[in-house]
Amino acid sequence: MAEGAEDDTDKTEDPTPKKLEKAIEQGDIAKSTEVNAWFMLAGATLALAVFGGGIATRIALIFQDLLGNLGEMSSHGFSYPRFASNLLQQVALAIAPFLGIMILAAFAGNYVQHGPLWTVKALIPNLSRLSPLAGAKRIFSKQGLVQLAKSVAKFVIIGTVILLVGYPEMPQIKRLASSDVSQAMPLLLSLVLRLMFWICAVLGLLAAADWWWARHTWYEKHRMTIREIREEHKQSEGDPTVKAKLRQVRRMRLRKNMMKNIEKATVVITNPTHFAVALQYEAGMNAPICVGKGMDLIALKIREIAEERRVPLVENPPLARALYKTVDIDHEVPPEHYKAVAEVIGYVMRLRRMAVRHH
């Protein structure tokens, strides 16, 4: 008993698609901060490679123009707020392509991880996160240790890349201090791009590993107990008692509607007592339609209604059994029974014509 109870409460089962979908709807998703950081770094590298030279040249011209006209500025009527606003606008226009790529990179970092996601539940404050005890637990948890290991790994990676790429360039870097700005900027930009490229390449491996870890921990967090799976299955499938009651109600409604349609029937083919199939046929129909069928007590009830409504009864046991098994209510008679049904309906039509003549 104890072993069974333990199995019932241990989260040993894979989460169901419904459980994972519910978590995503609530904003609980597998998300790697390293993937987002890598996309931002890759976006910055791309932006500098494409627009870096133009941005640097434009900013240099802005400040060159500023310094060149600094002596001509008069304090009389000079507005510092207007000057600062104008300067900021020029700088913003210069760096606008860079900022545009960074914004796209931020969206891409989230999109590749979980696709488009719109939810406000993740924005609702969680007061438990403000608890110092909960914060301490997170710091010293397995997740906190992983974050610490990632920080140390990034520090080591970036430091190693800077050392390997930058150290051979030290003589050139020293000469930059005494070089003209127009000469120093392209060399400095080239060195920065090389550093960012190699850092981006190496951190890509860390981001991939962190993405796998984020998915793994998220999946493990949502593992389920056997009892939870049973409850979910019960909710999805419905309570067996309620389902049985609903089936009974549906059968009663179907039977009630079917009995109303018997009076529309052209003929009722019987077994004579075990089966009864009511068919309707009018000019223009492709084939006769079954408006009701039943066996035993239901067949008896169909016969009673047919007699009350003066619907012809035709005894044909083989045809009655075949139609009961092969045709559903409100469906046409299958082609393989056309000939036999046509003979029965033809017989009924002849009886009607004879009755009209006698009257």
N, C-alpha and C positions, 0 to 999 in steps of 0.2 A: 504493500500500500504506500509506504514512504517513497519507494523508488518511482512508483507511478505518479505520485504527487509532484516529485521533483521533475520528472519528465514533462509534466503538464505546465510547469512554471518556468522552466529553462528556455531561453530564446535560442532554440536550436534550428528553427526552420527559416528558409529563405523568405524574405518579404514578398507579399503578393503584389501584382501590378496595381491593385486598388489601393493598397497601403502606400505605395510609392507615389501614386498620382495624388493622393490626399496630402502627402507631405509637400509635394511640389506646389500644390494649390495654396498651401499655408506659407509659402516662401522658404521652406526648409529644403535646400538644394545642395548638391555636391559642388563646392566652389573652392577653387585654388587661388589664393592671393598671388602665388608665384606666377601663374599663367597670366593674370592681369598685369603684373609688373613686367613680365617679359614682353607682352604686346606693347606696353607703353615704351619700353626701352627700344624695341624693334621699330616702333613708329617714330621715335625721336631720331634713331639712326637713319631711317629712310628720309625723314624730313631734312636732316642736316645734309645728307648726300645729295638730295635734289635741289633744295632751296638754300642750303647753308651759305654758299658763296654769294648769292644775290642778297640774302638778308644781311650778311656782314657788310657788304659794300653799301647797301642802302643806309644802314645805321651809321656807318662811318661817315657818309656824306651828310647825314642829318647833323651829327655832332660837329663835323668840320665846318658846316655852314653856321652852326650855333657859335662856335669859338671864333670864327672869322668875323662875325658881326657883333660880338660881345662888346667891343669898345664903342660901337656906334649907338648902342642902346642908351637912351636918355631916361633918367629917372622921372622926368616930367611927363606925366600922362602915361607912364608905363604900368601895365597891369600884370602882376606876377601870376594870379590865377589863370588869366587868359593865355599867358605864355606857357604855363605848365600844361594846360589843357591841350593846347596846340601841339606841344612836344609829345605828349602821351598819345595823341591821335596818330601822329606820324610814325611813332615806334610801333603802335598797335597794327597799323596797316602793313608795316614792314614784316612783322612776325606773324601776320594772319595765316599764311599758308602752313607755317609750322604748327600753330595752334589747331588749325583744321585737321591736320593729320593726327595730332595727339588725341583729339576728341573721337575721331573715327577708330583709332587704336583702342581707346577705352571701351567703346561699344563692342568692338570685335572681340576683345578679351572676355566679355561676359557672354556674347552671343555663341561663341564656339563651345562654351562649357555647358550651357543648358538651353540654348535657343531663346526665342522671345518669351518673356515671362512678365505678366502684369498681375501684381497682387499688392494689396495694401496691408495685408496681415503682418508682413515682415516689418512694417513701419510702426506697428503698435508697440509702445514701450513695454519692456519686460523688467519688472521691478526686481526680480530675482537676480538679474545681472548686476544690480547695484550692491548686492550683499558682499561685504569684505570677505566673509568666509567662503562664499561661492567663488569669488575672485582668486583667493588663495588656492582653492582646490583646482581651479583651471590652470594656474601657473605650475603647480607641482603634479599635474596629471600627465598621462602619456602624451596627450595632445600638446601640452605646454612644453614637454621635453623635446617633442618633434620640432616645434617652432624654434626652440633654442638651437637645436642642431642645424636647422635650415639657416638661421642667422649667422652662425659660426661658419657654415659652409660657404655662404655668399661672401662673407668677409675674406675668407681664404681665397676663394676663386677670383674675386675682383683684385685683391692684392697681388696674387700670382700673375694675373694677366697684365696688370700695370707694370710689374717688375720685368716680365719677359718682353713686353712690347716697348715699354718706355725706357728701360735702362740703356739699350743700344743707341737710343736717340738723344742721350744726355748731352753730348757735345753740341748737337744742333739746337737743343733746347736752350743751352746757355748762350748761344749766339743770337737767339731771338730777342734777348734783353737789349741788345745794342742795335737791332735791325729797325728799319723803318716799318711803320704799321702796315703799309700796303704790301710789304714783303713778308712780314711776320704772320699776317692773318691766314693766307693760303696754307703755309706750313703748319701752323697751329691747328687749323681745321682738318688737314690731312691726318695729323697725329691723333686728334680726338676721334675722328671717324674710325681709324684702325683700332683704337682701344675699344670703342663702343661695339664694333663688329665682333671682335673676339670675345668680349664680355657677353654679348648677346648670344653668340654661338654656344658658349659653355653653359650659360644660365638656362639655355633652352633645354638642356638635359635635366637640370634641376627642376624646371617647370613641368616637364613631362612626368618625372618621378613624383612630384607633389600632386599633380592631377590624378595620377593613379592612386596615391594614398588618400586623397580627398574622397574619391569615389568609393574606395574600399571602406573607409571609416564611416561614411554616410550609409552605405549598404549594411554594414554590420550594426549600426545604431538602430536600424529599422527592422532587424531580424525579429521574428515573432515566435511566441510559444504555440504549442499545439492547441491550447485552449483558445488563443486569439484567432487562429485560423478557423477553428470550429465555429466560433461566434460570427466571424466575418462570413463564412459560408452560409451559416444559418440566416444572417441578415440578407445576404444576396439572394438566396434561394427562397427565403420566407419560412415562417413557422409551418411545419407539416400539417398541423391541425387547421391553421388558417387557410392553407392552400387547399386542403380537402374540402373545407367549407365553401371556398370560392368556386372550386370545381363543381360542387353540388348546386350552387346557385346558378352558375352558368348553364349547367345541364337542364335545370328547371326552366330557365328563361328560353333556352333553345327549344325545349320540348313544347313550351307554351306557344311560342311563335310557330312552331311546326304544325301544331294542332289547328291553329287558325288558318294555315295554308292548305289544309286537307280539302276544304270546301272549294278551293280553286282547281283541284285535281281533275283531270280528264278521266282517269281510271286508276283503280287501286288493284295491284297484282298481288295475290296472296298465295300462301303455302299449302293449305288454307289457314292454319291457326298459328304457326310458329313465326312466319315472316309476313310482312306487309310493306309494299313499296308503292307510294303514290306518285303518279306521273302527270305532268301537265303538258298539253300540246295545243298550240294554236297555229293558224295559218301564218306563214311567214317565218316561223322558227326554224333554225337549222336542224335541231333535233329536240326530242322531248326532254323536259327538265324534271329532275327528282325534287318534289316539294315536301317530301316526308318519307321516313322509313323507320321501322322498328321491328323488334322481335318479342315474342311471348306477350307480356302484359301490354306493352306499348303497341304491338301489332293488333291486339284485341281492341285497344282504344281507337286506333286508326280505323278499324273496321266499323266500330260503332258510329264514329263521326261520319264516315262515308255513307253508311246506311241512313243516318239522320238527314244528311244533305243530298241524298239520292245520287251519290257518285257511284258509277258502276263498279262492281267487284268482279274480278276475273281470276279464277283459280288456275295457276300455272306454277307448280312447285319448283321445277328446275329454273325457270326464269326469275321467280321471286328470290330464290337463294342467290343466284348469280348477280342480280341487280343489287341486292343488299350488300354483297361483298365488294362490288366494283364501282358503284356510283355513290358520290357524296351528295348531301342535301344542297340544293341550289346549283348543282352541276348537271351538265348534259349527259345523256346516256352514251356510253362508249360505243364506237362504231361497230364493234363485234356483236352488239346486241340490237343493231338497227332493224334487222330483218324480223326477229322475233317480236320486238316491241311494235313494229309497224303492223304486223298481223293482228296483234291485240287491239291496237288503237283503231285499225280498220274495222275490226269486228264491232267495237263500241260505236263507231260512227254509223255503221249499218243498222245497229239496234236503235240508235237515235232517230234515223230517218224513218224506220218502220214505225216507231212510236208516233212521230209527227203525222204520218199518213193515216194511222188509225184514228188520231184525234180529228 
